Amino acid sequence: RHEPENIEANRLYSTINTLKEKVEEIHESMEWNNHHAAIERITEVLEYIPWDPTLREMRSEAYLALGNIPLAISDIRSVTKLTLDNTAAFYKVSNLHYQLGEADLCLQEIRECLKLDPDHKECHALYKKVKKVAKFLVNAKEASQSDDWEGCVDNANKVLKNEPTVENIRFHAFDRLCQCNVKSGDTIEGKKACSEAIRINDEPRLYCDRAEAYLADDMFDEAVNDYRSALEKDEDLQRAKEGMQRAQKLQKQAKKRDYYKILGVKRTATKKEINKAYKKLAIQWHPDKFQGEEDKKVAEKKFMDIASAKEVLTDEEMRQKFDNGEDPLDPESGHGDGHPFR
């Protein structure tokens, strides 16, 4: 101490002692699993020594213990910049991205590890696995965007096959299967996938996806319940509001004439399937095939209903109205004249 009266030197010396005490408190907090206190103290100390990688590693461990993976990733990424050739840090941060379901970001970090050490055993094994999963996820997304429902389902199932445990990765696959199975007409598998996606990540939109599957199966009460669940989580979700109105209209409509049931086809039936069903039923219920007066009256009513169903379901505009809960041939709805022939 050549200058015992140097105020600045004394202040810095005092600060060093204070920092030493706080570092001791940090180690003690970590030993006792008091992670909140550890994070608070580490953050204070880092204001004075932001270049210390050890403290950032300790804080990342505390964040992980509290389940805050994004902040843990932030600290570990800082460690990779503060240290040289730290393959362990790159491997750790890539693994955390994967746990969050971020396969693309995982690949970015794992490539950095392999740049430093192309023969790194753990990084190479993770890279091979994630590269494959990421490819299937991209393929499923592209197939969905191009309305290739079969391709979407196939690639999403490959994700599940290659990743049997990491839930946030599997979520992306179930999310795709939820949408693509329903679009392809496989509502049973669609509902299963939607339910799995909801179990992992309770998002409002997923309830809307499952509600669409219920509507396709004429399960209107279940659809209303799912739209209600979506609105409970996000009261401003327009898709859920519109879906709820449509489902409630269809609930009321179900008590009246259902053109899909009349022809015995699903709501997802194609025009070709509708025409085929119509021809078969029209032959079966043609009034000329019936002799008794009462039987002929029943057949005439059936035949008229069959013709009405065919008219509505083969006309794109009228079918859209019916799918939205309106009967275009019902005079009370203010649409059409109620007669099946024009």
Disulfide bonds with the S-S distance in Angstrom:
Cys113-Cys123 1.98
Cys152-Cys180 2.06
Cys178-Cys194 1.91
